[in-house]
Amino acid sequence: MKAMAILNSSLPAGVALFFNLHDRLLLPRDAAGKFCPFGIAMNKHVWVVAAAAALVAPVLHAQGFGLMGMGKKSVTINRLLPPTVNLNGKKIKIDATADSLGKGGDTLRDLLKTKLVTLVQKDPRFVLNEINPQTVLKFSVTNYYVEQWTINAKTNNARQAYRGKIEVAYQAIDVATNTALDSENLVQTAGYDPVANNGLSEIFKSNAKKAAAEGSENETRDQLVDGIVASMAKRIAPTDEPFDAPLPGKKLEPLSSLALSRRWGALEEQADKMEKLPKADDDSYRSYLVALAKEAEAYDLTREANERDLGKRTDISPKEAQEEFERAQKDLDEAGAIYKDIITLNPKEKEFRPGDARTDEAIAIYAKIARYKEENAKAQAALVAKAAAATSGSRSMPAAGAAAAPGSTAMSPLDQVLDFCTRGIDPDSIKDYIRSSDFVADAKKTGYHFSFSRDPIRLNETCKANAAVFQRMIRERLGSAAPRPAKAQP
């Protein structure tokens, strides 16, 4: 009877009802008083099987994800969350404070900074430069504690454990414009969250590592430190978070096969065009596949744009990368709306909820990225305009290969590029200047021609990693070509 009750608890309502009836009312006994399995052993009770089929059939024919161990399928999707701000190739400085903590604050501050510096140094995308940075990562530890407490107090099962919390005010500051590229109050807890559990003796355990922290003060502290450093690192580097998404079977099996082969575009199109299933609950699984396809497509687009930022996809222009980012935003918005609709339509299906949570998180991150991009672009444009205004009235010292035209007071385009590099202007803004008509106008005013013997050296000394790209763009813009070798004299 206990075994049957446990089984019933894990089965759909119709199946559970069958077993209850079978166990209590319909199961026949033999001469020794033993139960006969399912009535099959006794011909006069064959009708029990028919009754079972009548009860189970609606459940077996209902649309869904299937039962564990009974053909339930899933697909692993690599979810890429982009960094809040792209610092690829930027010179970075890290500033840390913990003034509000008093005693012990300096030790904690130094530990956090050391761990974050180590992560930055290990990542080839970033350049650590404490003297002449382009971006400063600033964080201040505003709250930290680790405390001992008693689980199941005043009972025979009482035991001692540890819990803790750390809060950090984090910012990424662009040095050239002195504007915040990113800003957030980050929180990490370990062992137990007193706010979430209202002081009751319940433990929040998301994984084995978090559970282990409860038994040791040092492990709790390490978990808090590692967690908050990881939270800061995720804001400057893309994060891969693979997840398993269940796939519906039965009538939707052909569509699920498209998901298994990662043909997201075909899945979205065919699931959207497919005739709706008669029952609303069943049709919610078709809509689920549409949402899943849109979500997966958004992560693929994000990956392409991120690879372009890392220099791996030179075939993607900045404009194309921005368009892909905006399309990813649109796909996530639409996927999130569908997840919410099907949760309302079929609230009993718990497998719909993770998709809703994932898209909500991603939408918030993408919105923040878009906002900071817009704010930073305005700040960069204002800085470029200010720099141009400051130099427009002054006579530039003509560099070799960049002689100014008689009577000209304009700065040569090469000197303008070098000045932008010195001021820490964003490389994309400098590229925009080279592409603009202002660049050509400045070249004409100053009589500038690219010098193959001197200009590359000046670019390398001032613009560092971006020198080769700027040189190529300048030459193309001016229509320059390498000088032809002189013909040999007869």
Secondary structure, 3 states (H helix, E strand, C coil): CHHHHHHHHCCCHHHHHHHHHHHHHHCCECCCCCECHHHCCCHHHCHHHHHHHHHHHHHHHCCCCCCCCCCCEEEEEEEEECCCCCCCCCEEEEEEECHHHCCCHHHHHHHHHHHHHHHHHHCCCCEECCCCCCEEEEEEEEEEEEEEEEECCCCCCCEEEEEEEEEEEEEEEECCCCEEEEEEEEEEEECCCCCCCCCCCCCCCCCHHHHHHHHCHHHHHHHHHHHHHHHHHCCCCCEEEEEEEEECCHHHHHHHHHHHCCCHHHHHHHHHHCCCCCCHHHHHHHHHHHHHHHHHHHHHHHHHHHHHHCCCCCCCCHHHHHHHHHHHHHHHHHHHHHHHHHHHHCCCCHHHHHHHHHHHHHHHHHHHHHHHHHHHHHHHHHHHHHHHHHHHCCCCCCECCECCCCCCCCCCHHHHHHHHHHHCCCHHHHHHHHHCHHHHHHHHHHCCCCCCCCHHHHHHHHHHHHHHHHHHHHHHHHCCCCCCCCCCCC
